[in-house]
Amino acid sequence: MKLNWGERLAVNNPLRVVQQGFEVRWFKQRARVPEGLRVLEIGCGRGAGAELLLREFRPRELHATDLDLEMLRRAEVYMDPAALARATLTVADAVRLPHRDEAFDVVFGFGVLHHIPDWRGALREVARVLKPGGLYCLEELYPSLYQNALTKHFLLHPTEDRFHGTDLRGELPRTGLRLRDTFEVPRIGLLAVCERPR
Ligand SMILES: C[S@@+](CC[C@H](N)C(=O)[O-])C[C@H]1O[C@@H](n2cnc3c(N)ncnc32)[C@H](O)[C@@H]1O
């Protein structure tokens, strides 16, 4: 689902970049992935996360995708030209990725899954494009934060089949992913590192 004005305000600002910086460092510490890998980011928005991933993980290839062409146009303006030259930006729905099976060593998603009506399908798709032993690092928010009595008036999200941490934990094994590490703030959201078992 494309972002409305409230969501754009929430993600396209400097504070969000600072937050993502902390998250990327948490992932780096927990996932311990070497440099030179093939990395995918789903729902990359204006590319702030992609820049951080390039700097912290030094991948051989970084593919950054988003459903919304306008967000990728923003990325072309926002990203440093040197970073932009090292990234491949593609319009793609996370539920139908245009990549072959087992194409990536690591997949990242910052605040994207809860925007997807078929989030279970997106998890299956992440598992499909990950190599055995590959990692999926995600930041997600819960409906108690983005769909409460106040926020539902200015943040637009799918309303059916929403997930909290327990739902996510229950779905991961069904999609072929195993939870390796997590940092959860109850009723707010979580950071997680998942693995596609070998
Ligand atoms: C909350 S924003 C987060 C953007 C960026 N990752 C960040 O953290 O600043 C969610 C992003 O996911 C994208 N998105 C929504 N549904 C999607 C889908 N089905 N497939 C891929 N991207 C999607 C939106 O266009 C938006 O850019």
The ligand as a Tripos MOL2 file, in Angstrom:
@<TRIPOS>MOLECULE
LIG
   27    29     1     0     0
SMALL
NO_CHARGES

@<TRIPOS>ATOM
      1 C1          6.8480    3.2590    6.1990 C.3       1 LIG1
      2 S1          7.6060    3.3360    4.6260 S.3       1 LIG1
      3 C2          9.2670    2.9280    5.0540 C.3       1 LIG1
      4 C3         10.2490    3.4280    4.0310 C.3       1 LIG1
      5 C4         11.7040    3.1730    4.3870 C.3       1 LIG1
      6 N1         11.9760    1.7430    4.4280 N.3       1 LIG1
      7 C5         12.0260    3.8100    5.7130 C.2       1 LIG1
      8 O1         12.1930    3.0800    6.6790 O.co2     1 LIG1
      9 O2         12.1110    5.0280    5.7780 O.co2     1 LIG1
     10 C6          7.0440    1.8650    3.8130 C.3       1 LIG1
     11 C7          7.5340    1.7360    2.3870 C.3       1 LIG1
     12 O3          7.0930    0.4920    1.8790 O.3       1 LIG1
     13 C8          6.6050    0.6950    0.5690 C.3       1 LIG1
     14 N2          5.6490   -0.3780    0.3000 N.ar      1 LIG1
     15 C9          4.3570   -0.4820    0.6890 C.ar      1 LIG1
     16 N3          3.8130   -1.6150    0.2490 N.ar      1 LIG1
     17 C10         4.7780   -2.2700   -0.4430 C.ar      1 LIG1
     18 C11         4.8270   -3.5020   -1.1420 C.ar      1 LIG1
     19 N4          3.7550   -4.3010   -1.2410 N.pl3     1 LIG1
     20 N5          5.9790   -3.8520   -1.7380 N.ar      1 LIG1
     21 C12         7.0780   -3.0480   -1.6510 C.ar      1 LIG1
     22 N6          7.0890   -1.8670   -1.0170 N.ar      1 LIG1
     23 C13         5.9500   -1.4800   -0.4080 C.ar      1 LIG1
     24 C14         6.0100    2.0870    0.5730 C.3       1 LIG1
     25 O4          5.8940    2.6290   -0.7270 O.3       1 LIG1
     26 C15         7.0060    2.8220    1.4450 C.3       1 LIG1
     27 O5          8.0610    3.3640    0.7120 O.3       1 LIG1
@<TRIPOS>BOND
     1     1     2 1
     2     2     3 1
     3     2    10 1
     4     3     4 1
     5     4     5 1
     6     5     6 1
     7     5     7 1
     8     7     8 2
     9     7     9 1
    10    10    11 1
    11    11    12 1
    12    11    26 1
    13    12    13 1
    14    13    14 1
    15    13    24 1
    16    14    15 ar
    17    14    23 ar
    18    15    16 ar
    19    16    17 ar
    20    17    18 ar
    21    17    23 ar
    22    18    19 1
    23    18    20 ar
    24    20    21 ar
    25    21    22 ar
    26    22    23 ar
    27    24    25 1
    28    24    26 1
    29    26    27 1
@<TRIPOS>SUBSTRUCTURE
     1 LIG1         1 GROUP 0 **** ****
